[in-house]
Amino acid sequence: MENSCLFCRIVSGEIPATVVHRTETTVAFRDIDPKAPTHVLVIPVAHHADVVALAADPSAAADVLATAAAVAEKEDLTGGFRLIFNTGRDSGQEVFHVHAHVLGGAPLGPMLAGQ
């Protein structure tokens, strides 16, 4: 755990979050500024700064994907969902603890703004 990491502090329970799914290795919680009717963040319990770091731990990466799939099922996203990993400042990553955005519940439109 990184003491200054917002998501590590959520994992530890120091900062509250609306948890929708938890495993031994992952936590999924509602985004506080949702961009779709369903917007859940899925994080590994272990701190990995971004998806590149997560890829170095294939087991943790698989757990994040499995949890994302479980969240989509639990949230009844039968029409489909989008799974997004932002990596680095240019992508819009704001919290440097890898996280997958599970978005759905309505048609999401084009992948990138202005397209």
TIBAMAR-830385 format. One record per residue (C-alpha): residue number from 1; x, y, z. Coordinates in Angstrom, 3 decimals, decimal comma. Layout:
<semis>
+-----+----------+----------+----------+
: seq :        X :        Y :        Z :
+-----+----------+----------+----------+
: NUM :        X :        Y :        Z :
...
+-----+----------+----------+----------+
</semis>
This chain:
<semis>
+-----+----------+----------+----------+
: seq :        X :        Y :        Z :
+-----+----------+----------+----------+
:   1 :    0,000 :    0,000 :    0,000 :
:   2 :    1,145 :    3,491 :   -0,856 :
:   3 :    0,165 :    5,854 :    1,970 :
:   4 :   -0,581 :    8,759 :   -0,351 :
:   5 :   -2,517 :    6,716 :   -2,934 :
:   6 :   -6,252 :    7,461 :   -2,918 :
:   7 :   -7,183 :    3,977 :   -4,129 :
:   8 :   -4,885 :    2,231 :   -1,644 :
:   9 :   -6,675 :    4,210 :    1,054 :
:  10 :  -10,035 :    3,016 :   -0,312 :
:  11 :   -8,768 :   -0,586 :   -0,271 :
:  12 :   -7,744 :   -0,194 :    3,379 :
:  13 :  -11,128 :    1,310 :    4,328 :
:  14 :   -9,578 :    4,617 :    5,343 :
:  15 :  -11,644 :    6,405 :    2,674 :
:  16 :  -15,232 :    5,247 :    2,133 :
:  17 :  -16,493 :    4,094 :   -1,252 :
:  18 :  -19,652 :    2,437 :   -2,538 :
:  19 :  -18,256 :   -1,057 :   -3,098 :
:  20 :  -20,254 :   -3,203 :   -5,520 :
:  21 :  -17,936 :   -6,225 :   -5,661 :
:  22 :  -14,888 :   -7,381 :   -3,734 :
:  23 :  -12,555 :  -10,349 :   -3,983 :
:  24 :   -9,317 :  -11,145 :   -2,158 :
:  25 :   -7,379 :   -9,389 :   -4,920 :
:  26 :   -9,748 :   -6,724 :   -6,303 :
:  27 :  -12,229 :   -4,045 :   -5,272 :
:  28 :  -14,941 :   -2,564 :   -7,510 :
:  29 :  -16,689 :    0,648 :   -6,489 :
:  30 :  -18,892 :    3,334 :   -8,008 :
:  31 :  -17,155 :    6,321 :   -9,607 :
:  32 :  -17,968 :    9,552 :   -7,730 :
:  33 :  -18,283 :   11,433 :  -11,056 :
:  34 :  -20,032 :    8,911 :  -13,327 :
:  35 :  -19,822 :    9,300 :  -17,112 :
:  36 :  -22,573 :    6,729 :  -17,810 :
:  37 :  -25,584 :    5,339 :  -15,913 :
:  38 :  -23,261 :    2,567 :  -14,693 :
:  39 :  -19,692 :    3,667 :  -13,983 :
:  40 :  -17,726 :    1,357 :  -11,716 :
:  41 :  -13,974 :    1,365 :  -11,112 :
:  42 :  -12,196 :   -1,973 :  -10,713 :
:  43 :   -8,816 :   -1,927 :   -8,983 :
:  44 :   -6,355 :   -4,531 :   -7,801 :
:  45 :   -5,783 :   -4,575 :   -4,048 :
:  46 :   -2,024 :   -4,524 :   -4,690 :
:  47 :   -0,714 :   -1,175 :   -5,885 :
:  48 :    0,269 :   -1,055 :   -9,569 :
:  49 :    0,688 :    2,444 :  -10,991 :
:  50 :   -0,795 :    1,758 :  -14,416 :
:  51 :   -1,754 :   -0,949 :  -16,891 :
:  52 :    1,894 :   -1,402 :  -17,951 :
:  53 :    2,814 :   -2,257 :  -14,355 :
:  54 :   -0,270 :   -4,461 :  -14,035 :
:  55 :    0,762 :   -6,426 :  -17,135 :
:  56 :    3,910 :   -7,482 :  -15,286 :
:  57 :    1,615 :   -9,382 :  -12,878 :
:  58 :   -0,539 :  -11,567 :  -15,171 :
:  59 :   -2,475 :  -13,068 :  -12,275 :
:  60 :   -3,509 :   -9,625 :  -10,981 :
:  61 :   -4,400 :   -8,533 :  -14,523 :
:  62 :   -6,619 :  -11,592 :  -14,958 :
:  63 :   -8,295 :  -10,904 :  -11,613 :
:  64 :   -9,086 :   -7,311 :  -12,639 :
:  65 :  -10,634 :   -8,526 :  -15,903 :
:  66 :  -12,628 :  -11,254 :  -14,134 :
:  67 :  -13,934 :   -8,713 :  -11,630 :
:  68 :  -14,882 :   -6,319 :  -14,444 :
:  69 :  -16,871 :   -9,132 :  -16,076 :
:  70 :  -18,547 :   -9,960 :  -12,743 :
:  71 :  -19,481 :   -6,296 :  -12,277 :
:  72 :  -20,983 :   -6,121 :  -15,781 :
:  73 :  -23,070 :   -9,206 :  -15,011 :
:  74 :  -24,083 :   -7,960 :  -11,568 :
:  75 :  -25,049 :   -4,555 :  -13,013 :
:  76 :  -27,085 :   -6,303 :  -15,768 :
:  77 :  -25,185 :   -4,670 :  -18,630 :
:  78 :  -26,712 :   -7,085 :  -21,158 :
:  79 :  -26,665 :   -4,489 :  -23,974 :
:  80 :  -22,904 :   -4,259 :  -23,690 :
:  81 :  -20,366 :   -2,242 :  -21,769 :
:  82 :  -17,114 :   -0,423 :  -22,281 :
:  83 :  -13,958 :   -1,298 :  -20,342 :
:  84 :  -11,352 :    1,479 :  -20,291 :
:  85 :   -7,853 :    1,679 :  -18,817 :
:  86 :   -6,253 :    5,131 :  -18,963 :
:  87 :   -2,456 :    4,953 :  -18,776 :
:  88 :   -0,386 :    8,086 :  -18,251 :
:  89 :   -1,247 :   11,758 :  -18,010 :
:  90 :   -1,884 :   12,182 :  -21,751 :
:  91 :   -4,669 :    9,585 :  -21,532 :
:  92 :   -6,371 :   11,373 :  -18,655 :
:  93 :   -5,179 :    9,071 :  -15,871 :
:  94 :   -5,685 :   11,039 :  -12,653 :
:  95 :   -5,098 :    8,414 :   -9,958 :
:  96 :   -1,882 :    6,453 :  -10,447 :
:  97 :   -3,209 :    3,150 :   -9,131 :
:  98 :   -4,342 :    1,142 :  -12,148 :
:  99 :   -8,090 :    1,019 :  -12,547 :
: 100 :  -10,539 :   -0,207 :  -15,144 :
: 101 :  -13,648 :    1,844 :  -15,834 :
: 102 :  -16,727 :   -0,326 :  -16,445 :
: 103 :  -19,235 :    1,896 :  -18,269 :
: 104 :  -22,679 :    0,968 :  -19,532 :
: 105 :  -26,388 :    1,200 :  -19,036 :
: 106 :  -27,000 :    3,329 :  -22,148 :
: 107 :  -25,577 :    3,742 :  -25,662 :
: 108 :  -22,125 :    5,251 :  -25,138 :
: 109 :  -21,478 :    6,871 :  -28,504 :
: 110 :  -18,099 :    7,260 :  -30,208 :
: 111 :  -14,923 :    6,147 :  -28,493 :
: 112 :  -13,293 :    9,589 :  -28,533 :
: 113 :  -14,825 :   13,045 :  -28,193 :
: 114 :  -15,032 :   14,912 :  -31,470 :
: 115 :  -15,160 :   11,757 :  -33,580 :
+-----+----------+----------+----------+
</semis>
